């Protein structure tokens, strides 16, 4: 599972031993939550498919498992998941965090 963010978001999450992804009210009428995707940085048209600004793809957190995550309704539910509350990822589940090069 991946979470993409900008430099400020990256710094706020990476400074914690247990990553904490904050649930927020996103634009566009999407449900309140913390958002994740199974799409990797090399996915074609990533920003468009995730419906996020390209500036939000500069950094990535990758972790195993999807406990507590719900798929988005509709077609994007195949690759976009969310948590209705702040989502915690403890160190054993953490795989990667850093720049995406996008």
N, C-alpha and C positions, 0 to 999 in steps of 0.2 A: 504494500500500500504506500502511496506517495502523498505528500502534502507540499504544495508549491507556495512560495512567498517571496517578498522583497527583502532587501537587506535589513530593514528595521525589524520585520517579523522574524527573520532568521536569528538575529542577535538576541531577541527576547526569548525565543524558544531554546536556542542552543546553549544558553548560559545555565540551564537547569539540568540537573542529573536525570530526573524524570521529565521527559518532554511533556509540556502542557499546551494543547491546542485549544484556544479559546473559542467558545461558541459565540457567534455574533449574528446580527441581522444583515444579511447580504442584500445588495440592490437587486432589483428585478423581480420582487415578489417571491423569492425563494424562501424556504423555511429557515427559521433561526437555527443555527448550528455551526459546527466545525466541519469543514469539507475536505475530502480526500478522493484520490483517484487511483485506479490500477494502471493508468497510462504512464509510460516512461517518457523522459525528455525527448527521445527520438521519434515519438509518435507524430504522424503527419498532421499539420494544422492544429497543434496542441492548444494554443490560446483560444482559437475559434471553437474547438470542440468542448473545451471546459467553460467557455464564455467568461473568461477573465482577461484583464489587460495583460499584454505581453510583459509589462514591467513586474507582474506578479509571478513570473516564471524564472527569475534569476537564481533562486535557491530552492533546494529540495531536501525534505526529510523523507527517508524511506524506512519502513518498519514491517514486521511480519504480523500476520493475523488481521482479523477484521471484527473482533469481538465488540459487540455493542454498536456497530455501524449499520445504518439502514441504507438501502439503495435509493437513489432519487427516483421519483415517479417518471414514467415514460421511457423513451429510448436511451436516455443518458444513464439510466439506472444500471446499465450493463458495465459502466466504468466510473460512475461518480457515486460516492457514498458520503453519508454525513452522520454526525452525532448531535443529538438535541441538547447535549450538555457539554461542558468542557471535557476534552478527551485526553487521557493520560497514557503515555507509552513509557513503560519502565525499561531500564537498560538492556535486559535480556532480549527484548523485541526490537531494539534499535539496530538498523543495518547500515545506514549511510546518512550523512548530512553534509551539505556543502553546496558549492556553486554548480549550476547546471551548464553554464557556457552558452545559454540562450540569450 
